Amino acid sequence: MEIKPETLANWIKFIRFHPDLSERFMDCFWESQITSKQHIIDLLQKERYYLNDVYIFGGWYGLLAKLIEDSSNLNATSIVSIDIDPVCDWVINDVYPNSDIQAVTADMADWNYPPSSRPNTVINTITEHVTQEAYDEWWEKIPEGTFYLLQGNDFYEEPEHIRCAKDMLDFKQMNRCENSTNEFEFNCTGLRGKQFTRFMVTGFK
């Protein structure tokens, strides 16, 4: 996983100059967050997918988007980071002033892809944060044949987690992963040292 010096410097500058947001911003760097993104980058590099137009749902403060952009061998021609929190839009533009990442404030269930830009890659790492109804609305709008990468977990002890899976089969069923190409799970350490399992599935809709 590549991190350019400029990216690291921008993270530290943001923490230093925005103390009101620094604690929430630093939540991006919990061990479980970094581990989850490491697995995404490793898989994309290993499989050599041509990412082209990438849409990241639940993009938060753009950490995953920036890691993809910084990776020299991932061919992303455009990256759109979508989050329901309007603060995320502002943070991404402040932290990455020289980036081509497009930050958008939107509810994933309401998202409609621009007619002029068919997605090649869709990433959703917050499947546990949304209701089944919202997820289904989001899933239905993904064009057929689009490459998808999904992550979720079994960690119900986090108040924001409302749709966790009990195992990989449950995760695949609730997230409608009929045509999966890769699937695996890995252990993570959450708040207060609690261990939980994170699931990751890729495929083509």
C-alpha positions, 0 to 999 in steps of 0.5 A: 500500500503506497502513501505519498509523502504529500498525503501523509503531510496533509493528514498531519496538517489537518489534525494540527490545524483543525482540532475541532475535527481531529478526533473524528478524522483520526478514527479513519486510522484505527487498526481495523480501518487500515487493515480493511483498506489494505485488503482492498488495495492488495486485492485490486493490485493482485487481480489487476482490475482496470478500475477506470471510473470508481465510485466509493460509497460511504467514502467518509474522509476520502482515505480509501479514495486517496490510497487508490489515487496514490497507488501507481499501478491502479488505473483509476481515471476518476474517483468519486467519494460519496458520503451522506455527511456534508462535512466529508465533502469539505474535509476531502477538499481541504485535505487533498487540495491537489487531488482529482478526487470528487467529493459528493454529499449524497445518500447512497440509496438516492444516488443516480449515476450520471448519464455521461459516466457509466461506473466501471468499479463500485465500492461499498465498505459500509454495508453494515451501516444501512437498512436492507431497504436502502441497500436494495435501492442502491444495488438496483441502480448499479448497471449490469456488468459493473465490478463491485467490491463490498465489505461488512462485518459482524460487529453489532457492538458499534451503535452505527452498525445496524445490518451485520452478517453472522457469517460469509454466507449470510453476508453474501445473501443479504448483499445479493452477491450472486456472481462473486469472484473473490470472497474472504474474511479477516479478523479485526480489532475494534473499540476496547480491543473487541475482536470481530470479523470483516467480510469482503466480496468482489464480483460483477453484477 
